[in-house]
Amino acid sequence: MTGTRVVGLDLGVTDGVSADAIASQLASQARAQGASAARLVVGVHRVLGAGPADPTLPGTGHLALSLRADDLDDEQVWAVASKVAARVLGEQPDRGALVLGRRRSGPRPLQRCAEAAAREQTDRLAGRAVAFPGDGLVGAVQVGDLTSGTVIDEVLDLAGSGPRADDLVLLAGRARPRWQFGSLVLHVLPAPGAGDGAVYVPVETMRTGPVASEAGPAA
């Protein structure tokens, strides 16, 4: 995708469920401003740096977000991010930061985290894509349809060398692929009781509770 730059947001989020909810708000707000689903990407990224409880102190890491909407110009993307940030932060706007190129707001420690999130999506290095072209596929989907009908580049079985193009991936909800070494990859494992391994599930569906890490299975 080419076009507008990526805006990074650090809103002090510490769990994956909340981050996904904010990502959905960003996607909805961007679409309301005219962004098409075919040119919209929202990511969630684990960042190290300032703690969200006190942005002046170092923390152990939390989650930031990134937004790219190629149908919108920089001013529109900034307005989308600002509106969602204001909704999330409420009466504590100094607990968050936005970064879009040289334009930025919020405490500098949080700006660095927001900048890191934007860079990870821009360079396709790390993070989890929550909204992306083709993300509406659900149910039993062939691997070949995932890679041809979405911007997912690869489906990788962490337990072996598969899967094949005609193998199935069971998507209980929308896929959440991760950027890794320049590619958008959906990591899967054989479904429980699948036998020959022709049926897979995304790695994240095998977990319970909040998302443990946004850095990827290999991190």
N, C-alpha and C positions, 0 to 999 in steps of 0.2 A: 504494500500500500504506500502511496506517495501523497504528499499534501501537507496539511498543517502539522505543526510540531506537537509533541506529547506534553500534556500538562500533568504534573505530579502533585499529589495531595497527601499531606500527613495530618490526619484528624484525630490522632491519638487512639487508634483502634488496636485492641489487643487480642481479639479472637476472630476466627474465620467467619463465623456466622454473621457477626456485625459487619465485617468487611464486605461480605457478599451482598448484604442488604444495601449498603451504601453504593456498591458498584451497580446494583440494579437501579438505584435512584439516578446515578450519573447517566446510565444508558437511557433511561426513560426521559430525563430532562434533555439530553442531547437529541433524541428523536423528536421531542416536542419543538425543538428549535430548527428542525429540518434535516437532521442527520439521518442517512439511510442505514439500514441494518447491514448492507453490503460494504459499508465504509466506516464501520464503528468498532472500536476495540477498547475494552475496559479491563485493566489488570489489577491484581492484588499482589503485593510484594512484601516479603519479610525484610525489614531494614534494621540496621544496628545504629544506635546513636542515642539521641536524647530520649529520656523517659517521658511518656505522655503525661504523667502526673506532675512533673516539674521539668519543663523544657530546658532549664538551665543546667540540669544534671545529667550525667551519662546514665543510660539504661541498658537493659539486657536485650532489647530488641522488641519491635512491635510491627504492626502492619501499616503500609502506606498503599496508595492507589495511583493508577495512571489512566489517563483518558486520551484517546485519539479519535477524532471525528473528521474525516477528510472532506466531508461536504461543508464543513463550517470553517470560517476563518479564525485566526488567533483570538480576536476580540470576542467572538461568539463562544469559543471553547472556554475562554477565561470566565465569561459570564455564567456558563453552565456550571463550571466547577465552583465558582463563588457562591452561586445560589444553593447548591447542595451543601457546601461547607457551612454556610450560615445556618441552614436547617439543622445540621448535625451538631454544631458547636453551641448554638443558642446564645446565651448571654456570656459565653467564655470564648470569644473569637481569638484570644491570644493563645489558646490551646491547640491551634492548628496553623498550617502553612500551605501556601500554594506556590508553585514554580512553573513558569512557562518561558523558556529561554532566559532572557535577562529580567523579565518581569517576575516579581515575587512579593509575597506578603507573609507576615507572621514571624515568629522568633527564628533567628538564624539557625539554631541547632535543628529545628524541625524543617527548615528550608532545605538543609542538606539531605535529610531523609526523603523529602518530597522529590528533590532533584535526583536522588539515587533511583527512586521508583520510575521516574520518567526515563532515565537513561537505560534502565533494564528493559523497558518495553521498546524503546527506540532501537537499541542494539540487539534485541531478541536474546538476551543473556539469561534471564531468570524471571521468576514470577509466574502467576497462574492467570490465565485468561478466563474471565467470567462472561463477558459479552464479546462476541467475535462473529464474523460472517459465517453463516451456516450453523449457528449454535442451537437452533431449534430442534435438531434431531433428538428423538427420545425413543425408548423401547429397544427392541432387538434390531441392531443396525450392523450391516456387513462392514468389515474393515475397509474394503474398497470404496464403499459409499461415504465413509467418514473422511477419507483422504481426498475423494473427488468432489464431494458436495460441501465441504467446509474448507477453511484455511488451515486445518490440521495437516501438518506435513508428514507425520509418522505416528503409527500406533506401535508401541514397544512393550513386549511382554517381559517383565522384570524377572520371571521365573525360567525363561528359556529363550529360544531363537525366534519364535513365532511373533505374532500370528500371521496366517495367510490372508489373502484379500477376501476370500469367501467365508472366513470365520466370522462369528457374531460377537458383538460387544453389547452387553445388556446395560442400557442407560436408564437408571431409575429416575434421573433428572437430567438436566443439561450437562454435557461433557465439560470438564474443567481442565483442559490441556495446559502444559507448562512450556515456557520458552527454555530451550536448552541448546547451547552452542549454535545459535542462529536459526534453529528450527522450532516449530510449535509441535510438541510431542504429547500424545495421550498415553500415559503409562497404565498398563493393565496387568491383571493376574488371572489365571484360569478360574472360572466360576466354581464355587464349591459343588462337588458332585458332577462336574462336567465330564469327567472321564478322560477322553482323548485330548482335552484341551482345546476343542474347537469352539468353545463358548467362553467368553472373558467378561470381566467386570473391571471398571476403572479402579485403580488402587485406592482412591479416596473413599469409595463406598465400603471398603473392608475395614475402615476405621470407625471408632465410636467417639462421640464427644466433639468438641471444637477442633478445627483443623490445627494440627500440631505444628506444621511448618509450611511456609510458602516458598521455600527455597528449592524444593524438588526432592524426589525420592533419593537422589544420589548425594544430597547434601549431608 
